[in-house]
Amino acid sequence: MPFLSIVIPAHNEARRLPGTMEKVLAFLQQQPYQAEVLIVENGSTDETLALARQFEQAAPGVVRAIHETQRGKGLAVRRGMLEARGEYRFLCDADLSMPIEELPKFLPPALTDFDIAIASRELPGSRRVDEPAYRHLIGRGFNLMVQALALPGLHDTQCGFKCFRGPVADALFRRQTLDGMSFDVEILFIARRWGYRIVEVPITWYFDPDSRVRLVQDSLRMGIELLTIRWRAWRGQYDPPQA
């Protein structure tokens, strides 16, 4: 069983994936532990899947290319997390907006006594680089909604870098239902309801103008999904498993 699994959801990432994978593999070659990288391509119309398979052939036993026909980041992350085998499972956006060199902050011995560690761009010690002010304001507005409806006290649920202990990932992602962008909120909501320990980790984050987030459409959809989470919670859909 590898110590670390890195899960990279990839929809139409042919432009960014090669550079990201080169950096990730170079980083892993310098680490003392065994690791695997799962590229989960889902519903792409470009060469993302072909590139993922090239990396799988070039690094057998380290890289796995997974093909999911349907779109949806939540769907891709769920598939990757449940197929991963690592003692720790790290969600990594394909744009690598957080330098991969910051990954040790999420693992022992730097971090202990946690079940889920989430990257935060809002804590003391965090840095946002080159982000337009309007994007920051929209993100803060959404976080206020998240805190009001689902996760009070968490300052940045949407940053695409998160680390789960393996058994925790197995339990949570089997219960995850949302296939879209709000899967982060759903997973953390379930985790908190089940009593898992969530910690935020300050990071340096670089804005990528080629973001996959569509401000108007995705914001509206994510607002609806927040209400969906509350509705499902009221119906008992996220209740802890019976002992």
Sequence and secondary structure as in RCSB ss.txt:
>XXXX:A:sequence
MPFLSIVIPAHNEARRLPGTMEKVLAFLQQQPYQAEVLIVENGSTDETLALARQFEQAAPGVVRAIHETQRGKGL
AVRRGMLEARGEYRFLCDADLSMPIEELPKFLPPALTDFDIAIASRELPGSRRVDEPAYRHLIGRGFNLMVQALA
LPGLHDTQCGFKCFRGPVADALFRRQTLDGMSFDVEILFIARRWGYRIVEVPITWYFDPDSRVRLVQDSLRMGIE
LLTIRWRAWRGQYDPPQA
>XXXX:A:secstr
  SEEEEEEESS TTTHHHHHHHHHHHHHTSSS EEEEEEEES SSSHHHHHHHHHHHSTTTEEEEEESS  HHH
HHHHHHHH   SEEEEE TT  S GGGGGGGSTTTS S SEEEEESSSTT EEES  HHHHHHHHHHHHHHHHHT
 TT S S  SEEEEEHHHHHHHHHH    STTHHHHHHHHHHHTT  EEEEE EEE  SS S  HHHHHHHHHHH
HHHHHHHHHTTTT     
